[in-house]
């Protein structure tokens, strides 16, 4: 069965691709979830229009992401946390903590775009990548300091 993908499907293809899939996969998974449509002459014309609209939208989103990435130059967030022996933190600094700090600075960034693979558990400075767009990644300076003990 040939289908035209309406959305990016992992390990299958991206939006607008014409792919050959098993009958059951297409009929029972892709079509009901509106991830694809059957490949016919009429549908191919519709997909060409969708592709051109997607290219324009992609360019616009990328330009906006690049402008936002320039705003991140020189921006840093600092956290003060309690520490134990060997400068290990009690707890950690996660992508949610960084997103909350950015909101306080006026940046509305979704926490899932902040690429902290493992929570930060030591003191120091870290460069955390923020994936603003498929092709645009900004780096944010995160500083974790020792909390003053009274």
RAGI-V373495 format. One record per run of one state. SS is the DSSP state (H for helix, E for strand, - for the rest). FROM is the first residue (numbers start at 1). LEN is the number of residues. Records with the same first field share a line. If there is no record, write none. Layout:
BEGIN
SS->FROM-LEN ; FROM-LEN
END
This chain:
BEGIN
-->1-1 ; 6-3 ; 10-3 ; 14-4 ; 21-2 ; 31-5 ; 39-2 ; 72-4 ; 82-1 ; 84-1 ; 94-1 ; 105-6 ; 115-5 ; 123-1 ; 132-5 ; 147-4
E->2-4 ; 9-1 ; 13-1 ; 18-3 ; 36-3 ; 76-6 ; 83-1 ; 88-6 ; 114-1 ; 120-3 ; 124-8 ; 137-10
H->23-8 ; 41-31 ; 85-3 ; 95-10 ; 111-3
END
